[in-house]
Amino acid sequence: MGYAAFAIAFGYGLIYLLKNLDKDKTEKPAGFLEKLPALATLDTLIYQSIALGFVFLTIGIMTGSIWAHYAWGSYWSWDPKETWSLITWLIYAIILHARHVRGWRGSAWPFLLSSGLLVFCSLISVWYPARLTTVSLTL
């Protein structure tokens, strides 16, 4: 659920960037851009999606470490999935912290989201092949 919320936030970020490119034009936006939500609404949706994804990623890391302790005897073993999950968590924590403390809103926000997306894509590229090639342990 956390990864899905981050993907949705990225989609909102792309819509924000498209709409932001068109805002400097004097004429009314035509067609597709006219039907999109306002920039302030998209900004709020991005924040809410990232906050929701962050909560679910935190819960996933915590429950995953508990499961790893029962399965392998250690809470954290620094394998690629765990490491990239931590890096993803730290980047989204920095993004949320910057939004809350520094008040980063507006056009800088979607660009920060893109940096989080790069880490998110790296995490998926590590996770997906590992799921195809390894046998998962069951309790």
N, CA and C atoms as an extended XYZ file, in Angstrom:
417
Properties=species:S:1:pos:R:3:atomname:S:1:resname:S:1:resid:I:1 pbc="F F F"
N         0.820       -1.191        0.000 N   MET     1
C         0.000        0.000        0.000 CA  MET     1
C         0.868        1.261        0.000 C   MET     1
N         2.008        1.179        0.705 N   GLY     2
C         2.891        2.338        0.739 CA  GLY     2
C         3.449        2.660       -0.630 C   GLY     2
N         3.874        1.618       -1.355 N   TYR     3
C         4.424        1.839       -2.690 CA  TYR     3
C         3.362        2.386       -3.634 C   TYR     3
N         2.150        1.909       -3.497 N   ALA     4
C         1.061        2.404       -4.341 CA  ALA     4
C         0.793        3.884       -4.070 C   ALA     4
N         0.825        4.279       -2.804 N   ALA     5
C         0.613        5.692       -2.462 CA  ALA     5
C         1.731        6.563       -3.035 C   ALA     5
N         2.978        6.054       -3.023 N   PHE     6
C         4.089        6.815       -3.608 CA  PHE     6
C         3.920        6.933       -5.119 C   PHE     6
N         3.450        5.882       -5.760 N   ALA     7
C         3.219        5.925       -7.207 CA  ALA     7
C         2.106        6.918       -7.548 C   ALA     7
N         1.064        6.941       -6.735 N   ILE     8
C        -0.027        7.905       -6.943 CA  ILE     8
C         0.482        9.331       -6.747 C   ILE     8
N         1.315        9.528       -5.729 N   ALA     9
C         1.891       10.856       -5.496 CA  ALA     9
C         2.738       11.288       -6.689 C   ALA     9
N         3.458       10.351       -7.289 N   PHE    10
C         4.245       10.679       -8.475 CA  PHE    10
C         3.330       11.098       -9.629 C   PHE    10
N         2.225       10.386       -9.804 N   GLY    11
C         1.272       10.763      -10.851 CA  GLY    11
C         0.716       12.160      -10.628 C   GLY    11
N         0.371       12.468       -9.383 N   TYR    12
C        -0.089       13.828       -9.069 CA  TYR    12
C         1.007       14.852       -9.341 C   TYR    12
N         2.244       14.471       -9.058 N   GLY    13
C         3.373       15.377       -9.316 CA  GLY    13
C         3.528       15.676      -10.799 C   GLY    13
N         3.352       14.656      -11.628 N   LEU    14
C         3.425       14.887      -13.074 CA  LEU    14
C         2.306       15.803      -13.548 C   LEU    14
N         1.106       15.577      -13.025 N   ILE    15
C        -0.018       16.448      -13.378 CA  ILE    15
C         0.265       17.883      -12.926 C   ILE    15
N         0.846       18.019      -11.714 N   TYR    16
C         1.190       19.346      -11.199 CA  TYR    16
C         2.176       20.034      -12.142 C   TYR    16
N         3.203       19.301      -12.572 N   LEU    17
C         4.196       19.900      -13.463 CA  LEU    17
C         3.571       20.300      -14.805 C   LEU    17
N         2.695       19.468      -15.347 N   LEU    18
C         2.016       19.822      -16.601 CA  LEU    18
C         1.183       21.085      -16.442 C   LEU    18
N         0.444       21.126      -15.370 N   LYS    19
C        -0.423       22.281      -15.126 CA  LYS    19
C         0.406       23.529      -14.830 C   LYS    19
N         1.526       23.357      -14.132 N   ASN    20
C         2.389       24.483      -13.782 CA  ASN    20
C         3.059       25.073      -15.025 C   ASN    20
N         3.393       24.238      -16.002 N   LEU    21
C         3.976       24.735      -17.250 CA  LEU    21
C         2.987       25.604      -18.010 C   LEU    21
N         1.713       25.288      -17.881 N   ASP    22
C         0.672       25.987      -18.632 CA  ASP    22
C         0.142       27.228      -17.912 C   ASP    22
N         0.510       27.431      -16.637 N   LYS    23
C        -0.104       28.527      -15.871 CA  LYS    23
C         0.355       29.908      -16.306 C   LYS    23
N         1.524       30.009      -16.962 N   ASP    24
C         2.038       31.313      -17.371 CA  ASP    24
C         1.368       31.852      -18.634 C   ASP    24
N         0.647       31.004      -19.328 N   LYS    25
C        -0.038       31.451      -20.538 CA  LYS    25
C        -1.220       32.336      -20.162 C   LYS    25
N        -1.463       33.348      -20.979 N   THR    26
C        -2.533       34.300      -20.678 CA  THR    26
C        -3.919       33.755      -21.004 C   THR    26
N        -4.012       32.923      -22.038 N   GLU    27
C        -5.327       32.394      -22.386 CA  GLU    27
C        -5.712       31.245      -21.462 C   GLU    27
N        -6.980       30.960      -21.447 N   LYS    28
C        -7.518       29.889      -20.618 CA  LYS    28
C        -6.994       28.538      -21.112 C   LYS    28
N        -6.618       27.624      -20.176 N   PRO    29
C        -6.141       26.319      -20.630 CA  PRO    29
C        -7.213       25.590      -21.434 C   PRO    29
N        -6.758       24.895      -22.450 N   ALA    30
C        -7.697       24.226      -23.345 CA  ALA    30
C        -7.734       22.728      -23.084 C   ALA    30
N        -8.898       22.147      -23.283 N   GLY    31
C        -9.063       20.705      -23.277 CA  GLY    31
C        -8.684       20.018      -21.984 C   GLY    31
N        -7.684       19.184      -22.088 N   PHE    32
C        -7.271       18.304      -21.001 CA  PHE    32
C        -6.857       19.074      -19.734 C   PHE    32
N        -6.030       20.095      -19.874 N   LEU    33
C        -5.537       20.825      -18.710 CA  LEU    33
C        -6.635       21.573      -17.977 C   LEU    33
N        -7.668       21.932      -18.683 N   GLU    34
C        -8.789       22.647      -18.072 CA  GLU    34
C        -9.516       21.754      -17.060 C   GLU    34
N        -9.548       20.481      -17.323 N   LYS    35
C       -10.293       19.545      -16.480 CA  LYS    35
C        -9.505       19.070      -15.257 C   LYS    35
N        -8.210       19.358      -15.208 N   LEU    36
C        -7.381       18.925      -14.086 CA  LEU    36
C        -7.630       19.796      -12.858 C   LEU    36
N        -7.379       19.245      -11.665 N   PRO    37
C        -7.583       20.035      -10.443 CA  PRO    37
C        -6.611       21.231      -10.377 C   PRO    37
N        -6.939       22.165       -9.526 N   ALA    38
C        -6.094       23.347       -9.336 CA  ALA    38
C        -4.753       22.946       -8.724 C   ALA    38
N        -3.747       23.819       -8.874 N   LEU    39
C        -2.410       23.531       -8.357 CA  LEU    39
C        -2.419       23.329       -6.843 C   LEU    39
N        -3.176       24.135       -6.133 N   ALA    40
C        -3.228       23.999       -4.668 CA  ALA    40
C        -3.831       22.648       -4.268 C   ALA    40
N        -4.835       22.208       -5.004 N   THR    41
C        -5.445       20.905       -4.728 CA  THR    41
C        -4.455       19.778       -5.003 C   THR    41
N        -3.735       19.868       -6.125 N   LEU    42
C        -2.731       18.858       -6.446 CA  LEU    42
C        -1.622       18.833       -5.401 C   LEU    42
N        -1.223       19.997       -4.936 N   ASP    43
C        -0.194       20.098       -3.901 CA  ASP    43
C        -0.623       19.352       -2.639 C   ASP    43
N        -1.863       19.541       -2.253 N   THR    44
C        -2.399       18.852       -1.071 CA  THR    44
C        -2.492       17.341       -1.309 C   THR    44
N        -2.921       16.939       -2.494 N   LEU    45
C        -3.018       15.514       -2.809 CA  LEU    45
C        -1.650       14.833       -2.801 C   LEU    45
N        -0.626       15.524       -3.311 N   ILE    46
C         0.731       14.985       -3.281 CA  ILE    46
C         1.172       14.759       -1.836 C   ILE    46
N         0.960       15.768       -1.011 N   TYR    47
C         1.359       15.663        0.396 CA  TYR    47
C         0.625       14.521        1.100 C   TYR    47
N        -0.671       14.432        0.900 N   GLN    48
C        -1.446       13.390        1.562 CA  GLN    48
C        -1.049       11.993        1.085 C   GLN    48
N        -0.767       11.846       -0.196 N   SER    49
C        -0.346       10.541       -0.722 CA  SER    49
C         1.007       10.127       -0.153 C   SER    49
N         1.930       11.076       -0.085 N   ILE    50
C         3.251       10.759        0.469 CA  ILE    50
C         3.144       10.441        1.954 C   ILE    50
N         2.343       11.200        2.685 N   ALA    51
C         2.183       10.932        4.123 CA  ALA    51
C         1.584        9.543        4.349 C   ALA    51
N         0.587        9.175        3.560 N   LEU    52
C        -0.017        7.850        3.683 CA  LEU    52
C         0.991        6.754        3.318 C   LEU    52
N         1.714        6.936        2.229 N   GLY    53
C         2.723        5.966        1.824 CA  GLY    53
C         3.825        5.826        2.858 C   GLY    53
N         4.206        6.940        3.473 N   PHE    54
C         5.250        6.925        4.495 CA  PHE    54
C         4.803        6.106        5.709 C   PHE    54
N         3.570        6.280        6.120 N   VAL    55
C         3.043        5.506        7.255 CA  VAL    55
C         3.057        4.015        6.932 C   VAL    55
N         2.577        3.650        5.741 N   PHE    56
C         2.547        2.243        5.373 CA  PHE    56
C         3.952        1.667        5.179 C   PHE    56
N         4.882        2.460        4.644 N   LEU    57
C         6.261        1.987        4.505 CA  LEU    57
C         6.887        1.768        5.875 C   LEU    57
N         6.611        2.658        6.815 N   THR    58
C         7.121        2.498        8.178 CA  THR    58
C         6.581        1.220        8.805 C   THR    58
N         5.294        1.003        8.671 N   ILE    59
C         4.688       -0.218        9.219 CA  ILE    59
C         5.284       -1.453        8.533 C   ILE    59
N         5.486       -1.382        7.230 N   GLY    60
C         6.062       -2.502        6.493 CA  GLY    60
C         7.479       -2.825        6.926 C   GLY    60
N         8.287       -1.794        7.147 N   ILE    61
C         9.666       -2.019        7.598 CA  ILE    61
C         9.666       -2.622        9.002 C   ILE    61
N         8.809       -2.103        9.861 N   MET    62
C         8.760       -2.620       11.241 CA  MET    62
C         8.284       -4.070       11.274 C   MET    62
N         7.199       -4.374       10.588 N   THR    63
C         6.696       -5.746       10.611 CA  THR    63
C         7.633       -6.695        9.859 C   THR    63
N         8.284       -6.184        8.817 N   GLY    64
C         9.256       -7.006        8.098 CA  GLY    64
C        10.452       -7.364        8.957 C   GLY    64
N        10.887       -6.436        9.784 N   SER    65
C        12.020       -6.750       10.660 CA  SER    65
C        11.623       -7.759       11.736 C   SER    65
N        10.403       -7.677       12.217 N   ILE    66
C         9.929       -8.664       13.196 CA  ILE    66
C         9.848      -10.041       12.543 C   ILE    66
N         9.312      -10.090       11.319 N   TRP    67
C         9.242      -11.362       10.602 CA  TRP    67
C        10.644      -11.913       10.341 C   TRP    67
N        11.590      -11.025        9.959 N   ALA    68
C        12.969      -11.463        9.697 CA  ALA    68
C        13.607      -12.044       10.951 C   ALA    68
N        13.283      -11.476       12.089 N   HIS    69
C        13.827      -12.008       13.342 CA  HIS    69
C        13.344      -13.441       13.572 C   HIS    69
N        12.084      -13.686       13.331 N   TYR    70
C        11.556      -15.048       13.500 CA  TYR    70
C        12.064      -16.003       12.422 C   TYR    70
N        12.229      -15.514       11.205 N   ALA    71
C        12.639      -16.373       10.097 CA  ALA    71
C        14.147      -16.636       10.085 C   ALA    71
N        14.946      -15.599       10.340 N   TRP    72
C        16.389      -15.729       10.176 CA  TRP    72
C        17.177      -15.468       11.454 C   TRP    72
N        16.530      -15.001       12.492 N   GLY    73
C        17.226      -14.777       13.756 CA  GLY    73
C        17.817      -13.394       13.939 C   GLY    73
N        17.651      -12.499       12.987 N   SER    74
C        18.131      -11.122       13.166 CA  SER    74
C        17.087      -10.169       12.589 C   SER    74
N        16.993       -9.003       13.221 N   TYR    75
C        15.999       -8.023       12.780 CA  TYR    75
C        16.393       -7.347       11.472 C   TYR    75
N        17.681       -7.170       11.246 N   TRP    76
C        18.147       -6.426       10.076 CA  TRP    76
C        19.414       -7.095        9.565 C   TRP    76
N        19.455       -7.409        8.271 N   SER    77
C        20.638       -8.086        7.734 CA  SER    77
C        21.300       -7.320        6.584 C   SER    77
N        20.836       -6.134        6.276 N   TRP    78
C        21.408       -5.253        5.258 CA  TRP    78
C        21.418       -5.876        3.868 C   TRP    78
N        20.412       -6.653        3.541 N   ASP    79
C        20.308       -7.128        2.165 CA  ASP    79
C        19.759       -5.978        1.309 C   ASP    79
N        19.825       -6.087       -0.027 N   PRO    80
C        19.423       -4.954       -0.878 CA  PRO    80
C        17.992       -4.464       -0.639 C   PRO    80
N        17.058       -5.353       -0.411 N   LYS    81
C        15.667       -4.932       -0.181 CA  LYS    81
C        15.559       -4.099        1.082 C   LYS    81
N        16.190       -4.553        2.141 N   GLU    82
C        16.128       -3.809        3.405 CA  GLU    82
C        16.835       -2.460        3.290 C   GLU    82
N        17.994       -2.471        2.652 N   THR    83
C        18.771       -1.240        2.518 CA  THR    83
C        18.027       -0.200        1.690 C   THR    83
N        17.464       -0.608        0.550 N   TRP    84
C        16.738        0.344       -0.286 CA  TRP    84
C        15.430        0.781        0.360 C   TRP    84
N        14.826       -0.084        1.145 N   SER    85
C        13.640        0.337        1.891 CA  SER    85
C        13.996        1.437        2.871 C   SER    85
N        15.123        1.278        3.548 N   LEU    86
C        15.574        2.304        4.493 CA  LEU    86
C        15.909        3.611        3.779 C   LEU    86
N        16.599        3.512        2.637 N   ILE    87
C        16.942        4.721        1.877 CA  ILE    87
C        15.672        5.420        1.392 C   ILE    87
N        14.716        4.641        0.900 N   THR    88
C        13.440        5.214        0.465 CA  THR    88
C        12.741        5.896        1.630 C   THR    88
N        12.731        5.241        2.791 N   TRP    89
C        12.093        5.801        3.976 CA  TRP    89
C        12.769        7.120        4.365 C   TRP    89
N        14.108        7.157        4.329 N   LEU    90
C        14.826        8.381        4.694 CA  LEU    90
C        14.539        9.519        3.722 C   LEU    90
N        14.495        9.229        2.436 N   ILE    91
C        14.239       10.297        1.457 CA  ILE    91
C        12.832       10.859        1.618 C   ILE    91
N        11.852        9.980        1.791 N   TYR    92
C        10.495       10.493        1.985 CA  TYR    92
C        10.353       11.190        3.339 C   TYR    92
N        11.121       10.769        4.340 N   ALA    93
C        11.115       11.482        5.625 CA  ALA    93
C        11.672       12.891        5.450 C   ALA    93
N        12.733       13.021        4.669 N   ILE    94
C        13.314       14.347        4.401 CA  ILE    94
C        12.311       15.212        3.642 C   ILE    94
N        11.638       14.624        2.655 N   ILE    95
C        10.649       15.384        1.878 CA  ILE    95
C         9.513       15.870        2.782 C   ILE    95
N         8.991       14.987        3.639 N   LEU    96
C         7.905       15.392        4.544 CA  LEU    96
C         8.390       16.420        5.567 C   LEU    96
N         9.616       16.244        6.048 N   HIS    97
C        10.175       17.195        7.008 CA  HIS    97
C        10.335       18.573        6.365 C   HIS    97
N        10.844       18.601        5.136 N   ALA    98
C        11.008       19.876        4.433 CA  ALA    98
C         9.661       20.541        4.202 C   ALA    98
N         8.671       19.769        3.901 N   ARG    99
C         7.334       20.325        3.684 CA  ARG    99
C         6.776       20.908        4.981 C   ARG    99
N         6.944       20.162        6.070 N   HIS   100
C         6.349       20.583        7.339 CA  HIS   100
C         7.127       21.728        7.995 C   HIS   100
N         8.442       21.600        8.088 N   VAL   101
C         9.251       22.582        8.822 CA  VAL   101
C         9.572       23.802        7.969 C   VAL   101
N        10.006       23.574        6.732 N   ARG   102
C        10.412       24.676        5.870 CA  ARG   102
C         9.258       25.255        5.067 C   ARG   102
N         8.140       24.580        5.071 N   GLY   103
C         6.989       25.085        4.339 CA  GLY   103
C         7.147       24.990        2.833 C   GLY   103
N         7.867       23.982        2.354 N   TRP   104
C         8.061       23.834        0.917 CA  TRP   104
C         6.764       23.433        0.264 C   TRP   104
N         6.261       24.344       -0.517 N   ARG   105
C         5.050       24.114       -1.291 CA  ARG   105
C         5.265       24.718       -2.662 C   ARG   105
N         4.374       24.400       -3.551 N   GLY   106
C         4.467       25.007       -4.872 CA  GLY   106
C         5.367       24.229       -5.805 C   GLY   106
N         6.103       24.950       -6.656 N   SER   107
C         6.815       24.303       -7.760 CA  SER   107
C         8.008       23.466       -7.324 C   SER   107
N         8.607       23.707       -6.179 N   ALA   108
C         9.750       22.891       -5.734 CA  ALA   108
C         9.300       21.502       -5.292 C   ALA   108
N         8.091       21.385       -4.826 N   TRP   109
C         7.560       20.138       -4.281 CA  TRP   109
C         7.577       18.978       -5.283 C   TRP   109
N         7.083       19.129       -6.518 N   PRO   110
C         7.123       18.005       -7.460 CA  PRO   110
C         8.546       17.585       -7.838 C   PRO   110
N         9.484       18.525       -7.823 N   PHE   111
C        10.860       18.160       -8.132 CA  PHE   111
C        11.464       17.315       -7.016 C   PHE   111
N        11.107       17.628       -5.786 N   LEU   112
C        11.533       16.773       -4.677 CA  LEU   112
C        10.915       15.389       -4.812 C   LEU   112
N         9.682       15.348       -5.264 N   LEU   113
C         8.999       14.079       -5.458 CA  LEU   113
C         9.727       13.219       -6.480 C   LEU   113
N        10.306       13.843       -7.516 N   SER   114
C        11.034       13.064       -8.512 CA  SER   114
C        12.263       12.391       -7.921 C   SER   114
N        12.945       13.039       -6.974 N   SER   115
C        14.093       12.392       -6.345 CA  SER   115
C        13.640       11.177       -5.549 C   SER   115
N        12.510       11.286       -4.886 N   GLY   116
C        11.953       10.139       -4.189 CA  GLY   116
C        11.562        9.040       -5.159 C   GLY   116
N        11.094        9.408       -6.346 N   LEU   117
C        10.708        8.414       -7.340 CA  LEU   117
C        11.913        7.614       -7.815 C   LEU   117
N        13.069        8.263       -7.969 N   LEU   118
C        14.260        7.533       -8.396 CA  LEU   118
C        14.613        6.436       -7.397 C   LEU   118
N        14.522        6.756       -6.133 N   VAL   119
C        14.806        5.751       -5.110 CA  VAL   119
C        13.725        4.681       -5.124 C   VAL   119
N        12.480        5.087       -5.299 N   PHE   120
C        11.371        4.141       -5.365 CA  PHE   120
C        11.568        3.162       -6.524 C   PHE   120
N        11.978        3.655       -7.693 N   CYS   121
C        12.223        2.779       -8.848 CA  CYS   121
C        13.392        1.839       -8.571 C   CYS   121
N        14.404        2.323       -7.892 N   SER   122
C        15.525        1.459       -7.519 CA  SER   122
C        15.064        0.355       -6.587 C   SER   122
N        14.202        0.702       -5.658 N   LEU   123
C        13.675       -0.288       -4.725 CA  LEU   123
C        12.883       -1.354       -5.468 C   LEU   123
N        12.036       -0.958       -6.386 N   ILE   124
C        11.245       -1.910       -7.157 CA  ILE   124
C        12.158       -2.781       -8.028 C   ILE   124
N        13.214       -2.189       -8.592 N   SER   125
C        14.114       -2.976       -9.441 CA  SER   125
C        14.893       -4.002       -8.629 C   SER   125
N        15.080       -3.764       -7.344 N   VAL   126
C        15.725       -4.749       -6.477 CA  VAL   126
C        14.699       -5.778       -6.004 C   VAL   126
N        13.506       -5.337       -5.679 N   TRP   127
C        12.491       -6.211       -5.089 CA  TRP   127
C        11.916       -7.202       -6.096 C   TRP   127
N        11.558       -6.727       -7.279 N   TYR   128
C        10.844       -7.567       -8.232 CA  TYR   128
C        11.669       -8.776       -8.691 C   TYR   128
N        12.938       -8.597       -9.146 N   PRO   129
C        13.698       -9.788       -9.539 CA  PRO   129
C        13.939      -10.742       -8.372 C   PRO   129
N        14.096      -10.220       -7.174 N   ALA   130
C        14.317      -11.080       -6.012 CA  ALA   130
C        13.089      -11.943       -5.742 C   ALA   130
N        11.909      -11.410       -5.963 N   ARG   131
C        10.677      -12.181       -5.758 CA  ARG   131
C        10.548      -13.302       -6.787 C   ARG   131
N        11.101      -13.101       -7.973 N   LEU   132
C        10.995      -14.106       -9.022 CA  LEU   132
C        12.019      -15.225       -8.865 C   LEU   132
N        13.153      -14.926       -8.226 N   THR   133
C        14.248      -15.885       -8.215 CA  THR   133
C        14.470      -16.576       -6.886 C   THR   133
N        13.847      -16.118       -5.820 N   THR   134
C        14.080      -16.739       -4.514 CA  THR   134
C        12.821      -17.404       -4.008 C   THR   134
N        13.029      -18.375       -3.158 N   VAL   135
C        11.922      -19.044       -2.515 CA  VAL   135
C        11.671      -18.339       -1.194 C   VAL   135
N        10.457      -17.894       -0.961 N   SER   136
C        10.168      -17.180        0.273 CA  SER   136
C         9.971      -18.175        1.424 C   SER   136
N        10.335      -17.716        2.589 N   LEU   137
C        10.158      -18.544        3.779 CA  LEU   137
C         8.768      -18.319        4.337 C   LEU   137
N         8.176      -19.362        4.824 N   THR   138
C         6.873      -19.239        5.462 CA  THR   138
C         6.981      -19.688        6.907 C   THR   138
N         6.184      -19.080        7.732 N   LEU   139
C         6.201      -19.453        9.162 CA  LEU   139
C         5.209      -20.534        9.440 C   LEU   139
